[in-house]
Amino acid sequence: MSSQITCVGWVRRGVAKGTPDKVELSQEELQRIITEAKEELGEQAAVDEEEDDEGIVAEEGPNDVTLDDAGVPKQETEEEDELAEYGLDRYDEEDTATANLGDSLAGLTVFSSNDEDPYITLKDTDQYERGDFQIKPTDNLILAGKAEKDCCNLEIHVYNSEEDSFYVHHDILLPAYPLSIEWLNFDPNPAEGPGNYAAVGNMTPQIDVWDLDVVDCLEPAFSLGSKKATKKKKKSKKAAAAEPIDGHTDAVLDLSWNKVVRNVLASGSADDTVILWDLTQGKTATTLRRHTDKVQTLAFHPFEAQTLISGSYDKTAILYDCRSPDDSHRTWRFSGQVERVVWNHFSPCNFLASTEDGFVYCLDARSDKPVFTLRAHDEEVSGLDLSSQIKGCLVTSSADKHVKIWDILGNKPNLVHSRDMKMGVLFCASCCPDLPFVYAFGGQKDGLRVWDISDVSAVAEVFGNRERLVVNTGSQASSAAAAPDMEVS
């Protein structure tokens, strides 16, 4: 199985620390982490054993042995035949050819340093390693949730378009299959300034928040909710009522950080709920239960702190006023499960929603009828993102393996370009906040892909001369209540 990139996100230039910190664990801290990991694995093994015992089937007992004609147990006879056929009974005997292998290696020259070896032309690699470790003000970071057969990682890539550099800076071992990533700069410690964090939702109910300015970390900076919630879910209703759970009880499918009120993070889960988290306290502030199936996607409004949109497997999208979410909300119904929702930061009253049957809908938050309906793909539209600066430039990706670029200016969508990415099923798409034509894609195979869509002549022709609208986020770093302004360049 090749590696899959299940979710992606960007970090704006100039945010990351120039020289990241390296973790140096004491022997006590390392022992504590090992002990906690063993306890967690032991608890999980106990749960799995209970589940296996429920459906166990009676097997042959130890006395149920079949004998052959000579009265010898049949199983032992078969094992001896296999040993003789493949020579496994002589496996430990030393091979003469192998024993003489050392003689053939005796002539190989070993140099004490690279300086003495005439075949090594690059004598000192430390300077290059130090250069790659440094993060420049012109570097963007790309966050990618990577899933392989044996492990899952959060990869932090460095991307610099000016120097044409793109490489993995460091990675973080994740405890479970990653499903969503959200960058945020809020630090719960009031003594600290803006941080550089990545919140990761995975197949467990717990959200882990990792410090991106720290390399070789084994633990998240902090976590929201608890992994043990799934075990509590299996208890009786009476026990659940007596022991309320703070957080989700199933996988976290999507995350959205409030860029205006910076201590608020929203999460959507397979337990059918949306939770608003207070990052200052690390606890649930509000739980929204309007959906009747898994909450697949959600997004805070870029400028209005109280406005949140969520989409679900129940084929609905719900708009909330978070000041009174139970009394103030609006619902839209679609032809299929809602895959992605995204606000149009060029038209703040409009948002886009994509569905499992290949449609993209543009909706006005003040109206029940869609502004337009677009049959974008043959299968589910898993990636949906507007250009960060170019008005009307929409990029979609799908399980049909294609990426499509649309011009939706004037609410009249027009296909500009389509490409088979050769990545299998596509899971996600995200636009760079600093480079309006650069997108990152994750898919079933071939890892992370970054594509500058302006290299396509049709894209350059349609969008090349269009004005760029840049969101001024300077106020966000200094004030939690100030909404960003739009600047035209």
QUIURFEN-V250463 format. One record per residue. N is the residue number from 1. RES is the residue in three letters. SS is DSSP state (2 for helix, 1 for strand, 0 for the rest). Layout:
[[N & RES & SS] [N & RES & SS]]
This chain:
[[1 & MET & 0] [2 & SER & 0] [3 & SER & 0] [4 & GLN & 1] [5 & ILE & 1] [6 & THR & 1] [7 & CYS & 1] [8 & VAL & 1] [9 & GLY & 1] [10 & TRP & 1] [11 & VAL & 1] [12 & ARG & 0] [13 & ARG & 0] [14 & GLY & 0] [15 & VAL & 0] [16 & ALA & 0] [17 & LYS & 0] [18 & GLY & 0] [19 & THR & 0] [20 & PRO & 0] [21 & ASP & 1] [22 & LYS & 1] [23 & VAL & 0] [24 & GLU & 0] [25 & LEU & 0] [26 & SER & 0] [27 & GLN & 2] [28 & GLU & 2] [29 & GLU & 2] [30 & LEU & 2] [31 & GLN & 2] [32 & ARG & 2] [33 & ILE & 2] [34 & ILE & 2] [35 & THR & 2] [36 & GLU & 2] [37 & ALA & 2] [38 & LYS & 2] [39 & GLU & 2] [40 & GLU & 2] [41 & LEU & 2] [42 & GLY & 2] [43 & GLU & 2] [44 & GLN & 2] [45 & ALA & 2] [46 & ALA & 2] [47 & VAL & 2] [48 & ASP & 2] [49 & GLU & 2] [50 & GLU & 2] [51 & GLU & 2] [52 & ASP & 2] [53 & ASP & 2] [54 & GLU & 2] [55 & GLY & 0] [56 & ILE & 0] [57 & VAL & 0] [58 & ALA & 0] [59 & GLU & 0] [60 & GLU & 0] [61 & GLY & 0] [62 & PRO & 0] [63 & ASN & 0] [64 & ASP & 0] [65 & VAL & 0] [66 & THR & 0] [67 & LEU & 1] [68 & ASP & 0] [69 & ASP & 0] [70 & ALA & 0] [71 & GLY & 0] [72 & VAL & 0] [73 & PRO & 1] [74 & LYS & 2] [75 & GLN & 2] [76 & GLU & 2] [77 & THR & 2] [78 & GLU & 2] [79 & GLU & 2] [80 & GLU & 2] [81 & ASP & 2] [82 & GLU & 2] [83 & LEU & 2] [84 & ALA & 2] [85 & GLU & 2] [86 & TYR & 2] [87 & GLY & 0] [88 & LEU & 2] [89 & ASP & 2] [90 & ARG & 2] [91 & TYR & 0] [92 & ASP & 0] [93 & GLU & 0] [94 & GLU & 0] [95 & ASP & 0] [96 & THR & 2] [97 & ALA & 2] [98 & THR & 2] [99 & ALA & 2] [100 & ASN & 0] [101 & LEU & 2] [102 & GLY & 2] [103 & ASP & 2] [104 & SER & 2] [105 & LEU & 2] [106 & ALA & 0] [107 & GLY & 0] [108 & LEU & 0] [109 & THR & 0] [110 & VAL & 0] [111 & PHE & 0] [112 & SER & 0] [113 & SER & 0] [114 & ASN & 0] [115 & ASP & 0] [116 & GLU & 0] [117 & ASP & 0] [118 & PRO & 0] [119 & TYR & 0] [120 & ILE & 0] [121 & THR & 0] [122 & LEU & 0] [123 & LYS & 0] [124 & ASP & 0] [125 & THR & 0] [126 & ASP & 2] [127 & GLN & 2] [128 & TYR & 2] [129 & GLU & 2] [130 & ARG & 2] [131 & GLY & 2] [132 & ASP & 2] [133 & PHE & 2] [134 & GLN & 0] [135 & ILE & 0] [136 & LYS & 0] [137 & PRO & 0] [138 & THR & 0] [139 & ASP & 0] [140 & ASN & 1] [141 & LEU & 1] [142 & ILE & 1] [143 & LEU & 1] [144 & ALA & 1] [145 & GLY & 1] [146 & LYS & 1] [147 & ALA & 1] [148 & GLU & 0] [149 & LYS & 0] [150 & ASP & 0] [151 & CYS & 0] [152 & CYS & 1] [153 & ASN & 1] [154 & LEU & 1] [155 & GLU & 1] [156 & ILE & 1] [157 & HIS & 1] [158 & VAL & 1] [159 & TYR & 1] [160 & ASN & 1] [161 & SER & 0] [162 & GLU & 0] [163 & GLU & 0] [164 & ASP & 0] [165 & SER & 1] [166 & PHE & 1] [167 & TYR & 1] [168 & VAL & 1] [169 & HIS & 1] [170 & HIS & 1] [171 & ASP & 1] [172 & ILE & 1] [173 & LEU & 1] [174 & LEU & 1] [175 & PRO & 0] [176 & ALA & 0] [177 & TYR & 0] [178 & PRO & 1] [179 & LEU & 1] [180 & SER & 1] [181 & ILE & 1] [182 & GLU & 1] [183 & TRP & 1] [184 & LEU & 1] [185 & ASN & 0] [186 & PHE & 0] [187 & ASP & 0] [188 & PRO & 0] [189 & ASN & 0] [190 & PRO & 0] [191 & ALA & 0] [192 & GLU & 0] [193 & GLY & 0] [194 & PRO & 0] [195 & GLY & 0] [196 & ASN & 0] [197 & TYR & 1] [198 & ALA & 1] [199 & ALA & 1] [200 & VAL & 1] [201 & GLY & 1] [202 & ASN & 1] [203 & MET & 0] [204 & THR & 0] [205 & PRO & 0] [206 & GLN & 0] [207 & ILE & 1] [208 & ASP & 1] [209 & VAL & 1] [210 & TRP & 1] [211 & ASP & 1] [212 & LEU & 0] [213 & ASP & 0] [214 & VAL & 1] [215 & VAL & 1] [216 & ASP & 0] [217 & CYS & 0] [218 & LEU & 0] [219 & GLU & 0] [220 & PRO & 0] [221 & ALA & 0] [222 & PHE & 1] [223 & SER & 1] [224 & LEU & 1] [225 & GLY & 0] [226 & SER & 0] [227 & LYS & 0] [228 & LYS & 0] [229 & ALA & 2] [230 & THR & 2] [231 & LYS & 2] [232 & LYS & 2] [233 & LYS & 2] [234 & LYS & 0] [235 & LYS & 0] [236 & SER & 0] [237 & LYS & 2] [238 & LYS & 2] [239 & ALA & 2] [240 & ALA & 2] [241 & ALA & 2] [242 & ALA & 2] [243 & GLU & 0] [244 & PRO & 0] [245 & ILE & 0] [246 & ASP & 0] [247 & GLY & 0] [248 & HIS & 0] [249 & THR & 0] [250 & ASP & 0] [251 & ALA & 0] [252 & VAL & 1] [253 & LEU & 1] [254 & ASP & 1] [255 & LEU & 1] [256 & SER & 1] [257 & TRP & 1] [258 & ASN & 0] [259 & LYS & 0] [260 & VAL & 0] [261 & VAL & 0] [262 & ARG & 0] [263 & ASN & 0] [264 & VAL & 1] [265 & LEU & 1] [266 & ALA & 1] [267 & SER & 1] [268 & GLY & 1] [269 & SER & 1] [270 & ALA & 0] [271 & ASP & 0] [272 & ASP & 0] [273 & THR & 0] [274 & VAL & 1] [275 & ILE & 1] [276 & LEU & 1] [277 & TRP & 1] [278 & ASP & 1] [279 & LEU & 0] [280 & THR & 0] [281 & GLN & 0] [282 & GLY & 0] [283 & LYS & 1] [284 & THR & 1] [285 & ALA & 1] [286 & THR & 1] [287 & THR & 1] [288 & LEU & 1] [289 & ARG & 0] [290 & ARG & 0] [291 & HIS & 0] [292 & THR & 0] [293 & ASP & 0] [294 & LYS & 0] [295 & VAL & 1] [296 & GLN & 1] [297 & THR & 1] [298 & LEU & 1] [299 & ALA & 1] [300 & PHE & 1] [301 & HIS & 0] [302 & PRO & 0] [303 & PHE & 0] [304 & GLU & 0] [305 & ALA & 0] [306 & GLN & 0] [307 & THR & 1] [308 & LEU & 1] [309 & ILE & 1] [310 & SER & 1] [311 & GLY & 1] [312 & SER & 1] [313 & TYR & 0] [314 & ASP & 0] [315 & LYS & 0] [316 & THR & 1] [317 & ALA & 1] [318 & ILE & 1] [319 & LEU & 1] [320 & TYR & 1] [321 & ASP & 1] [322 & CYS & 0] [323 & ARG & 0] [324 & SER & 0] [325 & PRO & 0] [326 & ASP & 0] [327 & ASP & 0] [328 & SER & 0] [329 & HIS & 1] [330 & ARG & 1] [331 & THR & 1] [332 & TRP & 1] [333 & ARG & 1] [334 & PHE & 0] [335 & SER & 0] [336 & GLY & 0] [337 & GLN & 0] [338 & VAL & 1] [339 & GLU & 1] [340 & ARG & 1] [341 & VAL & 1] [342 & VAL & 1] [343 & TRP & 1] [344 & ASN & 0] [345 & HIS & 0] [346 & PHE & 0] [347 & SER & 0] [348 & PRO & 0] [349 & CYS & 0] [350 & ASN & 1] [351 & PHE & 1] [352 & LEU & 1] [353 & ALA & 1] [354 & SER & 1] [355 & THR & 1] [356 & GLU & 0] [357 & ASP & 0] [358 & GLY & 0] [359 & PHE & 1] [360 & VAL & 1] [361 & TYR & 1] [362 & CYS & 1] [363 & LEU & 1] [364 & ASP & 1] [365 & ALA & 0] [366 & ARG & 0] [367 & SER & 0] [368 & ASP & 0] [369 & LYS & 0] [370 & PRO & 1] [371 & VAL & 1] [372 & PHE & 1] [373 & THR & 1] [374 & LEU & 1] [375 & ARG & 1] [376 & ALA & 0] [377 & HIS & 0] [378 & ASP & 0] [379 & GLU & 0] [380 & GLU & 0] [381 & VAL & 1] [382 & SER & 1] [383 & GLY & 1] [384 & LEU & 1] [385 & ASP & 1] [386 & LEU & 1] [387 & SER & 0] [388 & SER & 0] [389 & GLN & 0] [390 & ILE & 1] [391 & LYS & 0] [392 & GLY & 0] [393 & CYS & 1] [394 & LEU & 1] [395 & VAL & 1] [396 & THR & 1] [397 & SER & 1] [398 & SER & 1] [399 & ALA & 0] [400 & ASP & 0] [401 & LYS & 0] [402 & HIS & 1] [403 & VAL & 1] [404 & LYS & 1] [405 & ILE & 1] [406 & TRP & 1] [407 & ASP & 1] [408 & ILE & 0] [409 & LEU & 2] [410 & GLY & 2] [411 & ASN & 2] [412 & LYS & 0] [413 & PRO & 0] [414 & ASN & 1] [415 & LEU & 1] [416 & VAL & 1] [417 & HIS & 1] [418 & SER & 1] [419 & ARG & 1] [420 & ASP & 1] [421 & MET & 0] [422 & LYS & 0] [423 & MET & 0] [424 & GLY & 0] [425 & VAL & 0] [426 & LEU & 1] [427 & PHE & 1] [428 & CYS & 1] [429 & ALA & 1] [430 & SER & 1] [431 & CYS & 1] [432 & CYS & 0] [433 & PRO & 0] [434 & ASP & 0] [435 & LEU & 0] [436 & PRO & 0] [437 & PHE & 0] [438 & VAL & 1] [439 & TYR & 1] [440 & ALA & 1] [441 & PHE & 1] [442 & GLY & 1] [443 & GLY & 1] [444 & GLN & 0] [445 & LYS & 0] [446 & ASP & 0] [447 & GLY & 0] [448 & LEU & 0] [449 & ARG & 1] [450 & VAL & 1] [451 & TRP & 1] [452 & ASP & 1] [453 & ILE & 2] [454 & SER & 2] [455 & ASP & 2] [456 & VAL & 0] [457 & SER & 2] [458 & ALA & 2] [459 & VAL & 2] [460 & ALA & 2] [461 & GLU & 2] [462 & VAL & 2] [463 & PHE & 2] [464 & GLY & 0] [465 & ASN & 0] [466 & ARG & 0] [467 & GLU & 0] [468 & ARG & 1] [469 & LEU & 1] [470 & VAL & 1] [471 & VAL & 1] [472 & ASN & 1] [473 & THR & 0] [474 & GLY & 2] [475 & SER & 2] [476 & GLN & 2] [477 & ALA & 2] [478 & SER & 2] [479 & SER & 0] [480 & ALA & 0] [481 & ALA & 0] [482 & ALA & 0] [483 & ALA & 0] [484 & PRO & 0] [485 & ASP & 1] [486 & MET & 1] [487 & GLU & 1] [488 & VAL & 1] [489 & SER & 0]]
